[in-house]
Amino acid sequence: MRIVFAAVAAFAILLAACGGGSSATPIPTVARTDVANLPAPAPSGAIAVTEYHLFPTVTLNNTLVTLPLTATVPSGYKTTWYTYTSGAWKALDPAPVVGGLQPAAQTVFAPVPENIIVFAEPQ
C-alpha cells in the first residue's frame, strides 16, 4: 500500500492506493502561520520557509509529505525538515524543493513526525 500525505494550508490530504484504485480523505492538521509563535526560536541562522504543522496522532509509514513554501529560500541556503521534540529542534532530512510557480518541500517519512517545519539554513 502506498500512502501520499500532502499538507495544504491548514489541511492535509491523504491518498491511499487500495487495490488499484485510490481515495482521498482530508486530514485536518494544525498549521501555525505565525512563526513568531513557534515552540522555540529557529536554529541559529535559520529561517522558516513553511508553516509549522502538527499532525494527528496516527502512525503513517512511507508517507509522501508536501508543504508549500511560504517564504523564498535565500541564495546559498539549504532546506531541511525539522521536528520539535524533547524541548529542542531536531534536523530530520534534507527538504528538496519541487514545483516551479508553486514551490513546495517534499520528502517521504516513515513514520511521519508529530510536527514538522522546513527551515532554510546557510550552507
Chimera marker file (.cmm) of the C-alpha trace (Angstrom):
<marker_set name="trace">
<marker id="1" x="0.000" y="0.000" z="0.000" r="1" g="1" b="0" radius="0.5"/>
<marker id="2" x="1.344" y="3.441" z="-0.884" r="1" g="1" b="0" radius="0.5"/>
<marker id="3" x="0.195" y="6.449" z="1.126" r="1" g="1" b="0" radius="0.5"/>
<marker id="4" x="0.578" y="10.037" z="-0.042" r="1" g="1" b="0" radius="0.5"/>
<marker id="5" x="0.169" y="12.839" z="2.502" r="1" g="1" b="0" radius="0.5"/>
<marker id="6" x="0.167" y="16.466" z="1.347" r="1" g="1" b="0" radius="0.5"/>
<marker id="7" x="-0.315" y="19.428" z="3.639" r="1" g="1" b="0" radius="0.5"/>
<marker id="8" x="-2.046" y="22.402" z="2.084" r="1" g="1" b="0" radius="0.5"/>
<marker id="9" x="-2.842" y="25.464" z="4.200" r="1" g="1" b="0" radius="0.5"/>
<marker id="10" x="-4.460" y="24.083" z="7.362" r="1" g="1" b="0" radius="0.5"/>
<marker id="11" x="-5.402" y="20.725" z="5.876" r="1" g="1" b="0" radius="0.5"/>
<marker id="12" x="-3.556" y="17.634" z="4.786" r="1" g="1" b="0" radius="0.5"/>
<marker id="13" x="-4.683" y="15.304" z="2.020" r="1" g="1" b="0" radius="0.5"/>
<marker id="14" x="-4.163" y="11.576" z="2.494" r="1" g="1" b="0" radius="0.5"/>
<marker id="15" x="-4.173" y="9.480" z="-0.681" r="1" g="1" b="0" radius="0.5"/>
<marker id="16" x="-4.099" y="5.732" z="-0.193" r="1" g="1" b="0" radius="0.5"/>
<marker id="17" x="-3.785" y="3.415" z="-3.160" r="1" g="1" b="0" radius="0.5"/>
<marker id="18" x="-6.054" y="0.469" z="-2.453" r="1" g="1" b="0" radius="0.5"/>
<marker id="19" x="-6.447" y="-2.442" z="-4.853" r="1" g="1" b="0" radius="0.5"/>
<marker id="20" x="-5.552" y="-0.436" z="-7.969" r="1" g="1" b="0" radius="0.5"/>
<marker id="21" x="-7.868" y="2.452" z="-7.054" r="1" g="1" b="0" radius="0.5"/>
<marker id="22" x="-7.214" y="5.445" z="-4.902" r="1" g="1" b="0" radius="0.5"/>
<marker id="23" x="-9.152" y="7.549" z="-2.452" r="1" g="1" b="0" radius="0.5"/>
<marker id="24" x="-8.519" y="10.951" z="-0.910" r="1" g="1" b="0" radius="0.5"/>
<marker id="25" x="-9.508" y="11.889" z="2.602" r="1" g="1" b="0" radius="0.5"/>
<marker id="26" x="-8.848" y="15.338" z="4.106" r="1" g="1" b="0" radius="0.5"/>
<marker id="27" x="-6.907" y="15.046" z="7.361" r="1" g="1" b="0" radius="0.5"/>
<marker id="28" x="-7.096" y="18.198" z="9.496" r="1" g="1" b="0" radius="0.5"/>
<marker id="29" x="-3.761" y="19.472" z="10.773" r="1" g="1" b="0" radius="0.5"/>
<marker id="30" x="-2.910" y="22.467" z="12.873" r="1" g="1" b="0" radius="0.5"/>
<marker id="31" x="-0.784" y="24.880" z="10.857" r="1" g="1" b="0" radius="0.5"/>
<marker id="32" x="0.850" y="27.743" z="12.671" r="1" g="1" b="0" radius="0.5"/>
<marker id="33" x="1.297" y="30.590" z="10.222" r="1" g="1" b="0" radius="0.5"/>
<marker id="34" x="2.829" y="32.985" z="12.757" r="1" g="1" b="0" radius="0.5"/>
<marker id="35" x="6.444" y="31.809" z="13.031" r="1" g="1" b="0" radius="0.5"/>
<marker id="36" x="6.888" y="34.162" z="15.999" r="1" g="1" b="0" radius="0.5"/>
<marker id="37" x="4.810" y="31.639" z="17.973" r="1" g="1" b="0" radius="0.5"/>
<marker id="38" x="6.907" y="28.547" z="17.269" r="1" g="1" b="0" radius="0.5"/>
<marker id="39" x="7.666" y="26.362" z="20.304" r="1" g="1" b="0" radius="0.5"/>
<marker id="40" x="11.256" y="27.720" z="20.257" r="1" g="1" b="0" radius="0.5"/>
<marker id="41" x="13.297" y="30.127" z="18.150" r="1" g="1" b="0" radius="0.5"/>
<marker id="42" x="14.609" y="28.763" z="14.856" r="1" g="1" b="0" radius="0.5"/>
<marker id="43" x="18.087" y="27.221" z="14.938" r="1" g="1" b="0" radius="0.5"/>
<marker id="44" x="20.874" y="29.799" z="14.685" r="1" g="1" b="0" radius="0.5"/>
<marker id="45" x="20.949" y="31.426" z="11.241" r="1" g="1" b="0" radius="0.5"/>
<marker id="46" x="17.863" y="29.522" z="10.024" r="1" g="1" b="0" radius="0.5"/>
<marker id="47" x="14.601" y="30.967" z="8.721" r="1" g="1" b="0" radius="0.5"/>
<marker id="48" x="11.215" y="29.231" z="8.465" r="1" g="1" b="0" radius="0.5"/>
<marker id="49" x="10.154" y="28.705" z="4.844" r="1" g="1" b="0" radius="0.5"/>
<marker id="50" x="6.969" y="26.674" z="5.522" r="1" g="1" b="0" radius="0.5"/>
<marker id="51" x="4.243" y="26.766" z="8.113" r="1" g="1" b="0" radius="0.5"/>
<marker id="52" x="4.740" y="24.681" z="11.257" r="1" g="1" b="0" radius="0.5"/>
<marker id="53" x="2.381" y="21.682" z="11.092" r="1" g="1" b="0" radius="0.5"/>
<marker id="54" x="1.098" y="19.478" z="13.893" r="1" g="1" b="0" radius="0.5"/>
<marker id="55" x="-0.169" y="16.124" z="12.611" r="1" g="1" b="0" radius="0.5"/>
<marker id="56" x="-2.814" y="13.828" z="14.082" r="1" g="1" b="0" radius="0.5"/>
<marker id="57" x="-1.507" y="11.113" z="16.328" r="1" g="1" b="0" radius="0.5"/>
<marker id="58" x="-1.755" y="8.288" z="13.825" r="1" g="1" b="0" radius="0.5"/>
<marker id="59" x="1.069" y="6.151" z="12.532" r="1" g="1" b="0" radius="0.5"/>
<marker id="60" x="1.668" y="6.822" z="8.854" r="1" g="1" b="0" radius="0.5"/>
<marker id="61" x="4.571" y="4.988" z="7.227" r="1" g="1" b="0" radius="0.5"/>
<marker id="62" x="6.180" y="5.531" z="3.816" r="1" g="1" b="0" radius="0.5"/>
<marker id="63" x="4.241" y="8.762" z="3.515" r="1" g="1" b="0" radius="0.5"/>
<marker id="64" x="4.970" y="11.488" z="0.990" r="1" g="1" b="0" radius="0.5"/>
<marker id="65" x="4.704" y="14.857" z="2.767" r="1" g="1" b="0" radius="0.5"/>
<marker id="66" x="4.476" y="18.080" z="0.748" r="1" g="1" b="0" radius="0.5"/>
<marker id="67" x="4.410" y="21.531" z="2.370" r="1" g="1" b="0" radius="0.5"/>
<marker id="68" x="4.071" y="24.688" z="0.248" r="1" g="1" b="0" radius="0.5"/>
<marker id="69" x="6.835" y="27.236" z="0.761" r="1" g="1" b="0" radius="0.5"/>
<marker id="70" x="5.641" y="30.409" z="2.476" r="1" g="1" b="0" radius="0.5"/>
<marker id="71" x="8.927" y="32.290" z="2.007" r="1" g="1" b="0" radius="0.5"/>
<marker id="72" x="11.651" y="32.440" z="-0.613" r="1" g="1" b="0" radius="0.5"/>
<marker id="73" x="14.748" y="30.361" z="0.088" r="1" g="1" b="0" radius="0.5"/>
<marker id="74" x="17.705" y="32.778" z="0.001" r="1" g="1" b="0" radius="0.5"/>
<marker id="75" x="20.532" y="32.069" z="-2.423" r="1" g="1" b="0" radius="0.5"/>
<marker id="76" x="23.219" y="29.911" z="-0.795" r="1" g="1" b="0" radius="0.5"/>
<marker id="77" x="20.821" y="28.338" z="1.710" r="1" g="1" b="0" radius="0.5"/>
<marker id="78" x="19.821" y="24.674" z="2.041" r="1" g="1" b="0" radius="0.5"/>
<marker id="79" x="16.383" y="23.454" z="3.159" r="1" g="1" b="0" radius="0.5"/>
<marker id="80" x="15.988" y="20.912" z="5.959" r="1" g="1" b="0" radius="0.5"/>
<marker id="81" x="12.984" y="19.235" z="7.615" r="1" g="1" b="0" radius="0.5"/>
<marker id="82" x="12.858" y="19.757" z="11.388" r="1" g="1" b="0" radius="0.5"/>
<marker id="83" x="10.688" y="18.472" z="14.207" r="1" g="1" b="0" radius="0.5"/>
<marker id="84" x="10.365" y="19.864" z="17.724" r="1" g="1" b="0" radius="0.5"/>
<marker id="85" x="10.915" y="17.157" z="20.313" r="1" g="1" b="0" radius="0.5"/>
<marker id="86" x="12.221" y="16.957" z="23.883" r="1" g="1" b="0" radius="0.5"/>
<marker id="87" x="12.440" y="20.745" z="24.116" r="1" g="1" b="0" radius="0.5"/>
<marker id="88" x="14.625" y="21.294" z="21.034" r="1" g="1" b="0" radius="0.5"/>
<marker id="89" x="14.572" y="21.402" z="17.229" r="1" g="1" b="0" radius="0.5"/>
<marker id="90" x="15.878" y="18.212" z="15.633" r="1" g="1" b="0" radius="0.5"/>
<marker id="91" x="17.039" y="18.144" z="12.000" r="1" g="1" b="0" radius="0.5"/>
<marker id="92" x="15.488" y="15.212" z="10.107" r="1" g="1" b="0" radius="0.5"/>
<marker id="93" x="16.333" y="15.122" z="6.403" r="1" g="1" b="0" radius="0.5"/>
<marker id="94" x="17.144" y="17.443" z="3.526" r="1" g="1" b="0" radius="0.5"/>
<marker id="95" x="13.950" y="19.076" z="2.214" r="1" g="1" b="0" radius="0.5"/>
<marker id="96" x="14.088" y="19.027" z="-1.584" r="1" g="1" b="0" radius="0.5"/>
<marker id="97" x="12.100" y="21.859" z="-3.158" r="1" g="1" b="0" radius="0.5"/>
<marker id="98" x="9.826" y="20.824" z="-6.039" r="1" g="1" b="0" radius="0.5"/>
<marker id="99" x="7.469" y="22.734" z="-8.307" r="1" g="1" b="0" radius="0.5"/>
<marker id="100" x="8.061" y="25.874" z="-10.288" r="1" g="1" b="0" radius="0.5"/>
<marker id="101" x="5.436" y="28.555" z="-9.783" r="1" g="1" b="0" radius="0.5"/>
<marker id="102" x="4.199" y="26.976" z="-6.544" r="1" g="1" b="0" radius="0.5"/>
<marker id="103" x="7.344" y="25.630" z="-4.859" r="1" g="1" b="0" radius="0.5"/>
<marker id="104" x="6.973" y="23.129" z="-2.030" r="1" g="1" b="0" radius="0.5"/>
<marker id="105" x="9.236" y="21.000" z="0.148" r="1" g="1" b="0" radius="0.5"/>
<marker id="106" x="8.684" y="17.290" z="-0.310" r="1" g="1" b="0" radius="0.5"/>
<marker id="107" x="10.001" y="14.024" z="1.104" r="1" g="1" b="0" radius="0.5"/>
<marker id="108" x="8.894" y="10.575" z="2.265" r="1" g="1" b="0" radius="0.5"/>
<marker id="109" x="8.693" y="9.942" z="6.011" r="1" g="1" b="0" radius="0.5"/>
<marker id="110" x="8.437" y="6.577" z="7.772" r="1" g="1" b="0" radius="0.5"/>
<marker id="111" x="6.795" y="7.346" z="10.158" r="1" g="1" b="0" radius="0.5"/>
<marker id="112" x="5.551" y="10.938" z="9.872" r="1" g="1" b="0" radius="0.5"/>
<marker id="113" x="6.731" y="13.017" z="12.869" r="1" g="1" b="0" radius="0.5"/>
<marker id="114" x="4.144" y="14.598" z="15.178" r="1" g="1" b="0" radius="0.5"/>
<marker id="115" x="5.173" y="18.055" z="13.943" r="1" g="1" b="0" radius="0.5"/>
<marker id="116" x="7.285" y="19.400" z="11.091" r="1" g="1" b="0" radius="0.5"/>
<marker id="117" x="8.610" y="22.581" z="9.564" r="1" g="1" b="0" radius="0.5"/>
<marker id="118" x="11.194" y="23.397" z="6.913" r="1" g="1" b="0" radius="0.5"/>
<marker id="119" x="13.989" y="25.785" z="7.811" r="1" g="1" b="0" radius="0.5"/>
<marker id="120" x="16.417" y="27.315" z="5.313" r="1" g="1" b="0" radius="0.5"/>
<marker id="121" x="19.964" y="27.442" z="6.639" r="1" g="1" b="0" radius="0.5"/>
<marker id="122" x="23.224" y="28.862" z="5.307" r="1" g="1" b="0" radius="0.5"/>
<marker id="123" x="25.259" y="26.148" z="3.583" r="1" g="1" b="0" radius="0.5"/>
<link id1="1" id2="2" r="1" g="1" b="0" radius="0.2"/>
<link id1="2" id2="3" r="1" g="1" b="0" radius="0.2"/>
<link id1="3" id2="4" r="1" g="1" b="0" radius="0.2"/>
<link id1="4" id2="5" r="1" g="1" b="0" radius="0.2"/>
<link id1="5" id2="6" r="1" g="1" b="0" radius="0.2"/>
<link id1="6" id2="7" r="1" g="1" b="0" radius="0.2"/>
<link id1="7" id2="8" r="1" g="1" b="0" radius="0.2"/>
<link id1="8" id2="9" r="1" g="1" b="0" radius="0.2"/>
<link id1="9" id2="10" r="1" g="1" b="0" radius="0.2"/>
<link id1="10" id2="11" r="1" g="1" b="0" radius="0.2"/>
<link id1="11" id2="12" r="1" g="1" b="0" radius="0.2"/>
<link id1="12" id2="13" r="1" g="1" b="0" radius="0.2"/>
<link id1="13" id2="14" r="1" g="1" b="0" radius="0.2"/>
<link id1="14" id2="15" r="1" g="1" b="0" radius="0.2"/>
<link id1="15" id2="16" r="1" g="1" b="0" radius="0.2"/>
<link id1="16" id2="17" r="1" g="1" b="0" radius="0.2"/>
<link id1="17" id2="18" r="1" g="1" b="0" radius="0.2"/>
<link id1="18" id2="19" r="1" g="1" b="0" radius="0.2"/>
<link id1="19" id2="20" r="1" g="1" b="0" radius="0.2"/>
<link id1="20" id2="21" r="1" g="1" b="0" radius="0.2"/>
<link id1="21" id2="22" r="1" g="1" b="0" radius="0.2"/>
<link id1="22" id2="23" r="1" g="1" b="0" radius="0.2"/>
<link id1="23" id2="24" r="1" g="1" b="0" radius="0.2"/>
<link id1="24" id2="25" r="1" g="1" b="0" radius="0.2"/>
<link id1="25" id2="26" r="1" g="1" b="0" radius="0.2"/>
<link id1="26" id2="27" r="1" g="1" b="0" radius="0.2"/>
<link id1="27" id2="28" r="1" g="1" b="0" radius="0.2"/>
<link id1="28" id2="29" r="1" g="1" b="0" radius="0.2"/>
<link id1="29" id2="30" r="1" g="1" b="0" radius="0.2"/>
<link id1="30" id2="31" r="1" g="1" b="0" radius="0.2"/>
<link id1="31" id2="32" r="1" g="1" b="0" radius="0.2"/>
<link id1="32" id2="33" r="1" g="1" b="0" radius="0.2"/>
<link id1="33" id2="34" r="1" g="1" b="0" radius="0.2"/>
<link id1="34" id2="35" r="1" g="1" b="0" radius="0.2"/>
<link id1="35" id2="36" r="1" g="1" b="0" radius="0.2"/>
<link id1="36" id2="37" r="1" g="1" b="0" radius="0.2"/>
<link id1="37" id2="38" r="1" g="1" b="0" radius="0.2"/>
<link id1="38" id2="39" r="1" g="1" b="0" radius="0.2"/>
<link id1="39" id2="40" r="1" g="1" b="0" radius="0.2"/>
<link id1="40" id2="41" r="1" g="1" b="0" radius="0.2"/>
<link id1="41" id2="42" r="1" g="1" b="0" radius="0.2"/>
<link id1="42" id2="43" r="1" g="1" b="0" radius="0.2"/>
<link id1="43" id2="44" r="1" g="1" b="0" radius="0.2"/>
<link id1="44" id2="45" r="1" g="1" b="0" radius="0.2"/>
<link id1="45" id2="46" r="1" g="1" b="0" radius="0.2"/>
<link id1="46" id2="47" r="1" g="1" b="0" radius="0.2"/>
<link id1="47" id2="48" r="1" g="1" b="0" radius="0.2"/>
<link id1="48" id2="49" r="1" g="1" b="0" radius="0.2"/>
<link id1="49" id2="50" r="1" g="1" b="0" radius="0.2"/>
<link id1="50" id2="51" r="1" g="1" b="0" radius="0.2"/>
<link id1="51" id2="52" r="1" g="1" b="0" radius="0.2"/>
<link id1="52" id2="53" r="1" g="1" b="0" radius="0.2"/>
<link id1="53" id2="54" r="1" g="1" b="0" radius="0.2"/>
<link id1="54" id2="55" r="1" g="1" b="0" radius="0.2"/>
<link id1="55" id2="56" r="1" g="1" b="0" radius="0.2"/>
<link id1="56" id2="57" r="1" g="1" b="0" radius="0.2"/>
<link id1="57" id2="58" r="1" g="1" b="0" radius="0.2"/>
<link id1="58" id2="59" r="1" g="1" b="0" radius="0.2"/>
<link id1="59" id2="60" r="1" g="1" b="0" radius="0.2"/>
<link id1="60" id2="61" r="1" g="1" b="0" radius="0.2"/>
<link id1="61" id2="62" r="1" g="1" b="0" radius="0.2"/>
<link id1="62" id2="63" r="1" g="1" b="0" radius="0.2"/>
<link id1="63" id2="64" r="1" g="1" b="0" radius="0.2"/>
<link id1="64" id2="65" r="1" g="1" b="0" radius="0.2"/>
<link id1="65" id2="66" r="1" g="1" b="0" radius="0.2"/>
<link id1="66" id2="67" r="1" g="1" b="0" radius="0.2"/>
<link id1="67" id2="68" r="1" g="1" b="0" radius="0.2"/>
<link id1="68" id2="69" r="1" g="1" b="0" radius="0.2"/>
<link id1="69" id2="70" r="1" g="1" b="0" radius="0.2"/>
<link id1="70" id2="71" r="1" g="1" b="0" radius="0.2"/>
<link id1="71" id2="72" r="1" g="1" b="0" radius="0.2"/>
<link id1="72" id2="73" r="1" g="1" b="0" radius="0.2"/>
<link id1="73" id2="74" r="1" g="1" b="0" radius="0.2"/>
<link id1="74" id2="75" r="1" g="1" b="0" radius="0.2"/>
<link id1="75" id2="76" r="1" g="1" b="0" radius="0.2"/>
<link id1="76" id2="77" r="1" g="1" b="0" radius="0.2"/>
<link id1="77" id2="78" r="1" g="1" b="0" radius="0.2"/>
<link id1="78" id2="79" r="1" g="1" b="0" radius="0.2"/>
<link id1="79" id2="80" r="1" g="1" b="0" radius="0.2"/>
<link id1="80" id2="81" r="1" g="1" b="0" radius="0.2"/>
<link id1="81" id2="82" r="1" g="1" b="0" radius="0.2"/>
<link id1="82" id2="83" r="1" g="1" b="0" radius="0.2"/>
<link id1="83" id2="84" r="1" g="1" b="0" radius="0.2"/>
<link id1="84" id2="85" r="1" g="1" b="0" radius="0.2"/>
<link id1="85" id2="86" r="1" g="1" b="0" radius="0.2"/>
<link id1="86" id2="87" r="1" g="1" b="0" radius="0.2"/>
<link id1="87" id2="88" r="1" g="1" b="0" radius="0.2"/>
<link id1="88" id2="89" r="1" g="1" b="0" radius="0.2"/>
<link id1="89" id2="90" r="1" g="1" b="0" radius="0.2"/>
<link id1="90" id2="91" r="1" g="1" b="0" radius="0.2"/>
<link id1="91" id2="92" r="1" g="1" b="0" radius="0.2"/>
<link id1="92" id2="93" r="1" g="1" b="0" radius="0.2"/>
<link id1="93" id2="94" r="1" g="1" b="0" radius="0.2"/>
<link id1="94" id2="95" r="1" g="1" b="0" radius="0.2"/>
<link id1="95" id2="96" r="1" g="1" b="0" radius="0.2"/>
<link id1="96" id2="97" r="1" g="1" b="0" radius="0.2"/>
<link id1="97" id2="98" r="1" g="1" b="0" radius="0.2"/>
<link id1="98" id2="99" r="1" g="1" b="0" radius="0.2"/>
<link id1="99" id2="100" r="1" g="1" b="0" radius="0.2"/>
<link id1="100" id2="101" r="1" g="1" b="0" radius="0.2"/>
<link id1="101" id2="102" r="1" g="1" b="0" radius="0.2"/>
<link id1="102" id2="103" r="1" g="1" b="0" radius="0.2"/>
<link id1="103" id2="104" r="1" g="1" b="0" radius="0.2"/>
<link id1="104" id2="105" r="1" g="1" b="0" radius="0.2"/>
<link id1="105" id2="106" r="1" g="1" b="0" radius="0.2"/>
<link id1="106" id2="107" r="1" g="1" b="0" radius="0.2"/>
<link id1="107" id2="108" r="1" g="1" b="0" radius="0.2"/>
<link id1="108" id2="109" r="1" g="1" b="0" radius="0.2"/>
<link id1="109" id2="110" r="1" g="1" b="0" radius="0.2"/>
<link id1="110" id2="111" r="1" g="1" b="0" radius="0.2"/>
<link id1="111" id2="112" r="1" g="1" b="0" radius="0.2"/>
<link id1="112" id2="113" r="1" g="1" b="0" radius="0.2"/>
<link id1="113" id2="114" r="1" g="1" b="0" radius="0.2"/>
<link id1="114" id2="115" r="1" g="1" b="0" radius="0.2"/>
<link id1="115" id2="116" r="1" g="1" b="0" radius="0.2"/>
<link id1="116" id2="117" r="1" g="1" b="0" radius="0.2"/>
<link id1="117" id2="118" r="1" g="1" b="0" radius="0.2"/>
<link id1="118" id2="119" r="1" g="1" b="0" radius="0.2"/>
<link id1="119" id2="120" r="1" g="1" b="0" radius="0.2"/>
<link id1="120" id2="121" r="1" g="1" b="0" radius="0.2"/>
<link id1="121" id2="122" r="1" g="1" b="0" radius="0.2"/>
<link id1="122" id2="123" r="1" g="1" b="0" radius="0.2"/>
</marker_set>
